């Protein structure tokens, strides 16, 4: 995913009939995630994590192949179709953190989530390195990069052969068991966890999607954009080695609050200038804010439902989260390329758009922390 988010907007800018929709392919990835989160969760509930993850890497490889064809043929719409299929993989990637809790004791769950998320450090190194290694290998820009993504997905079946996870709920709990969706959403902890997770992920995506366009638009090289995204992804996942310990010690709600504060600092750093140092600082803070906000919200969610409700709650959560991320991604290109008439004005518009959502999530979190605990 780090590979695709580095080059997807730049490839879209080449293919798109209108620069205002340059990031629409990235939005289609997120839309694919939002549309498939609930059915994929149900599929895993019935057939196991392994089957769901194998299905997802097949979709990811097919999506990368369609995107490569779109680049070769100069077809924006084929590229869009490939992006939509890639979203199935992105959706499944979100379930890795839940798979970590399937066999973990309840008090270890936040640490298990953190360790799985820490695996993203590899993507911070491998992703940008692949972009640099494949840049210019073919006459068609980024074609070799998408061919490399097909190869990455092909590794999936070998990795998932080692996965130990319950195939399905062994008691064959009826689908109707557990609370209905409306009742789940009325539980304060579930509702606030979904809001905070959605805001943390959506704002991270809003800014990260526009970053390569802003960096290149401000006169820097694509390799600079790759280095900035690399630093961002490192910041997203490096804190995972201790985020779980912090949650266990201070509580998920406080860690989410720190995450929202770091996201606000990222926006402030981005608005203070467009030098390389500004981009690096803003994207590092953005990654750290996402880590605390998203992992903290996930830990809040896993404490708020029964095993019978696992598939329903996790699917609903990721549908809500990726629905918000889709809207953020959809807005990113328009704000970046079609507001203010310059790269700097567009970049400022992207970062100013963070404010109302930070207020929403922060207000919801404060309300939860001040209200009496539910029985």
Secondary structure, 3 states (H helix, E strand, C coil): CHHHHHHHHHHHHHHCCCHHHCCHHHHHHHHHHHHHHHHHHHHHHHHCHHHHHHHHHHHHHHHHHHHHHHHHHCCHHHHHHHHHHHHHHHHHHHCHHHHCCCCCCHHHHHHHHHHHHHCCHHHHHHHHHHHHHHCCCCCCCCHHHHHHHHHHHHCHHHHHCCCCCCCCCCCCCCCCCCCCHHHHHHCHHHHHHHHHHHHHHHHHHHHHHHHHHHHHHCCCCHHHHHHHHHHHHHHHHHCHHHHHHHHHHHCHHHHHHHHHHHHHHHHHHHHCCCCHHHHHHHHHHHHHHHHHHHHHHHHHHHCCCCHHHHHHHHHHHHHHHHHHHHHHHHHHHHHHHCCCCCHHHHHHHHHHCCHHHHHHHHHHHHHHHHCCCCC
